[in-house]
Amino acid sequence: MSGKIVVVTGGSSGIGRACVTQALAAGWRVVNLDINACDPMEGESFIRTDMTDIPAIHAAFDKIEALGPMVGLVNNAGASIAHSLEETEAEDFEKLVPLNLIAPTLCAKRAVTAMERVGWGRIVNISSRVALGKELRTAYAATKGGIASMTRVWALELAARGITVNTVAPGPIATELFNTVNPPGSPRTQAIIDAVPVKRLGTPDDVAHAVTFFLTEKSGFMTGQTLYTCGGMTVGLG
């Protein structure tokens, strides 16, 4: 295992947990920033962090700087709200913007400072296929479209410094939260599966594979891109 660090936000469960596991398997040390505790694996450090608390984010990165050189950041932590346009209120944006947009920006700013010391770095933002359109997702789609747009801005600003910035945008992924809302075997879940060209739901590992590719030092000629990990659902839509 190298001494280089990859930071994963929201790494205690779901897609974030898969990203932690695969980053460790690839040989990096991992720092997991999450409000929920986990049992750290070998090579993983856990820092309990409320990603909507700006001072807490800075305190976490102060601790990370003492652990070693940082070369990767996965902005995974996020939340969703399922409201129709008529149900959407300003409060929906007030809940989602701090976690889905402000926190990734602050983490990226701190990461860039650390990566410049090493001479290269990789930032991977987690967006969603819903940015291309999905019912009941006004605020969520806005924030996930926003992080994909910020990816392109950061990619242009940071490319000359050896830092790439890319987005992974998952489709329907069988996380614990997804399975709670869409029970396996239910007609609603089957309808979702039927709409996926590969005829299955994605797994957290499917997303983590894409993330790990963007994290590698060898991926340095790809930046500003959005990779849809969606089983083909976005073909013809993007």
CORWO-V200187 format. One record per residue. N is the residue number from 1. OMEGA is omega as a letter, one per 40 degrees, with the letter a starting at -180 (NA if undefined). Layout:
# CORWO-V200187
n->N omega->OMEGA
n->N omega->OMEGA
This chain:
# CORWO-V200187
n->1 omega->a
n->2 omega->i
n->3 omega->a
n->4 omega->a
n->5 omega->i
n->6 omega->i
n->7 omega->i
n->8 omega->i
n->9 omega->a
n->10 omega->a
n->11 omega->a
n->12 omega->a
n->13 omega->i
n->14 omega->a
n->15 omega->i
n->16 omega->a
n->17 omega->i
n->18 omega->i
n->19 omega->i
n->20 omega->a
n->21 omega->a
n->22 omega->i
n->23 omega->i
n->24 omega->a
n->25 omega->i
n->26 omega->i
n->27 omega->i
n->28 omega->i
n->29 omega->a
n->30 omega->i
n->31 omega->a
n->32 omega->i
n->33 omega->a
n->34 omega->i
n->35 omega->i
n->36 omega->a
n->37 omega->i
n->38 omega->i
n->39 omega->a
n->40 omega->i
n->41 omega->i
n->42 omega->a
n->43 omega->a
n->44 omega->i
n->45 omega->i
n->46 omega->i
n->47 omega->a
n->48 omega->a
n->49 omega->i
n->50 omega->a
n->51 omega->i
n->52 omega->a
n->53 omega->a
n->54 omega->i
n->55 omega->i
n->56 omega->i
n->57 omega->a
n->58 omega->i
n->59 omega->i
n->60 omega->a
n->61 omega->i
n->62 omega->i
n->63 omega->a
n->64 omega->a
n->65 omega->i
n->66 omega->a
n->67 omega->a
n->68 omega->a
n->69 omega->a
n->70 omega->i
n->71 omega->a
n->72 omega->i
n->73 omega->i
n->74 omega->i
n->75 omega->a
n->76 omega->a
n->77 omega->a
n->78 omega->i
n->79 omega->a
n->80 omega->i
n->81 omega->a
n->82 omega->i
n->83 omega->i
n->84 omega->i
n->85 omega->a
n->86 omega->i
n->87 omega->a
n->88 omega->i
n->89 omega->i
n->90 omega->a
n->91 omega->i
n->92 omega->i
n->93 omega->i
n->94 omega->i
n->95 omega->a
n->96 omega->a
n->97 omega->a
n->98 omega->a
n->99 omega->a
n->100 omega->a
n->101 omega->a
n->102 omega->a
n->103 omega->i
n->104 omega->i
n->105 omega->i
n->106 omega->i
n->107 omega->i
n->108 omega->i
n->109 omega->i
n->110 omega->a
n->111 omega->a
n->112 omega->i
n->113 omega->a
n->114 omega->a
n->115 omega->i
n->116 omega->i
n->117 omega->a
n->118 omega->a
n->119 omega->i
n->120 omega->i
n->121 omega->a
n->122 omega->i
n->123 omega->i
n->124 omega->i
n->125 omega->i
n->126 omega->i
n->127 omega->i
n->128 omega->i
n->129 omega->a
n->130 omega->i
n->131 omega->i
n->132 omega->i
n->133 omega->i
n->134 omega->a
n->135 omega->i
n->136 omega->a
n->137 omega->a
n->138 omega->a
n->139 omega->a
n->140 omega->i
n->141 omega->i
n->142 omega->a
n->143 omega->i
n->144 omega->i
n->145 omega->i
n->146 omega->a
n->147 omega->i
n->148 omega->i
n->149 omega->i
n->150 omega->i
n->151 omega->a
n->152 omega->i
n->153 omega->a
n->154 omega->a
n->155 omega->i
n->156 omega->a
n->157 omega->a
n->158 omega->a
n->159 omega->a
n->160 omega->i
n->161 omega->i
n->162 omega->a
n->163 omega->i
n->164 omega->i
n->165 omega->a
n->166 omega->a
n->167 omega->i
n->168 omega->a
n->169 omega->a
n->170 omega->i
n->171 omega->a
n->172 omega->a
n->173 omega->a
n->174 omega->i
n->175 omega->i
n->176 omega->i
n->177 omega->i
n->178 omega->a
n->179 omega->i
n->180 omega->a
n->181 omega->a
n->182 omega->a
n->183 omega->i
n->184 omega->i
n->185 omega->a
n->186 omega->i
n->187 omega->i
n->188 omega->i
n->189 omega->i
n->190 omega->i
n->191 omega->i
n->192 omega->i
n->193 omega->a
n->194 omega->a
n->195 omega->i
n->196 omega->a
n->197 omega->a
n->198 omega->i
n->199 omega->i
n->200 omega->i
n->201 omega->i
n->202 omega->i
n->203 omega->i
n->204 omega->i
n->205 omega->i
n->206 omega->a
n->207 omega->a
n->208 omega->i
n->209 omega->i
n->210 omega->i
n->211 omega->a
n->212 omega->i
n->213 omega->a
n->214 omega->a
n->215 omega->a
n->216 omega->i
n->217 omega->a
n->218 omega->a
n->219 omega->a
n->220 omega->i
n->221 omega->i
n->222 omega->i
n->223 omega->a
n->224 omega->a
n->225 omega->i
n->226 omega->a
n->227 omega->i
n->228 omega->i
n->229 omega->a
n->230 omega->i
n->231 omega->i
n->232 omega->a
n->233 omega->a
n->234 omega->a
n->235 omega->a
n->236 omega->a
n->237 omega->a
n->238 omega->NA
